[in-house]
Amino acid sequence: MESQRHDCLVKVSVISNVETGHDDMIHDAQMDFFGTRLATCSSDRSVKIFEVKGSTHTLVANLREHEGPVWQVAWAHPMFGNILASCSYDRKVIIWQEDGHKWKKIHEHANHDSSVNSVCWAPHEHGLVLACASADGSVSILTSTAHTWEFKKITNAHSIGCNSVSWAPAVASGSADGSGRVGATPVQRIVTGGCDTYVKIWRLDGASGDWVEESKMEGHSDWVRDVAWAPSIGLPRSIIASCSQDRRVIIWVNDGVTGVWQPRELNTFDDVIWHVSWSVTGNILAVSGGDNKVSLWKENLDGQWVCLSDSAKGQAASEQRTL
């Protein structure tokens, strides 16, 4: 297994570079559903949107409503229109919408007491719903209803601060209580990672309307920097990836039968790991960290995770977020 971890099978090449024009460090870059729009955000307090056509990238919007570094951006599903969310050190979440080829702010969520570190849209089956993780330790869930935005808050989700949030697929993939089966109303679940070293799973209780802690997973020894729930590929199991300041990536697997999350260490890297991200098919995991490298990993037929590629990024994109 040790040799498999480091012997990468293929090399990844850069096919395009985007000159964003940001005046400071870029913290996130996200393509939209169709791959025709690119959103970026930076410590220069701006969010930029580019139209992508082949190797050509055209700036179409420069959004400047935040008052601090912008950590993350997230595109909503296109069935709701062209909608983008951004979160910032200024304790705010801003939701933007394109209206007649112009982008405007349609909602501002300012109910956190510290930096908002992560935003993630729910699967479209749940409606237009956004989860927001904050350094104040709480997680907000914003729901669009009848031209207004309602929100619920998970207070003290992580005692020292919450760094990341990700939604479970809205289909039958390993619900611990079996309620995610086909034909049933999809259960809303999120996974969060915090400065308390824990990875936690939360479920919306249909009876009370409250978010309740369903699982508390221990495995990391330092801040959990990112979590990512894998898309469903039709199997009964669920998979979550987490990465940490401890330089490790852990794969958590729920077989959908016992309801128990089993950890498996993917690798211990040479530097802090900042981000994990799944392919749309849920079978390839991208890992990036402070060593300026991106590696791709896939589970083989023996259940072992092997490295497919390992490429250096053009520039370091890691800066510790001030909490």
Beta strands, then each sheet from edge to edge (+ up, - down):
strand 1: 26-31
strand 2: 37-42
strand 3: 47-53
strand 4: 56-63
strand 5: 70-75
strand 6: 83-88
strand 7: 93-99
strand 8: 102-109
strand 9: 116-121
strand 10: 129-134
strand 11: 139-145
strand 12: 148-154
strand 13: 162-167
strand 14: 189-194
strand 15: 198-204
strand 16: 211-218
strand 17: 224-229
strand 18: 238-244
strand 19: 248-254
strand 20: 261-268
strand 21: 273-278
strand 22: 284-289
strand 23: 293-299
strand 24: 305-312
sheet 1: 1+ 2- 3+ 4-
sheet 2: 5+ 6- 7+ 8-
sheet 3: 9+ 10- 11+ 12-
sheet 4: 13+ 14- 15+ 16-
sheet 5: 17+ 18- 19+ 20-
sheet 6: 21+ 22- 23+ 24-
end
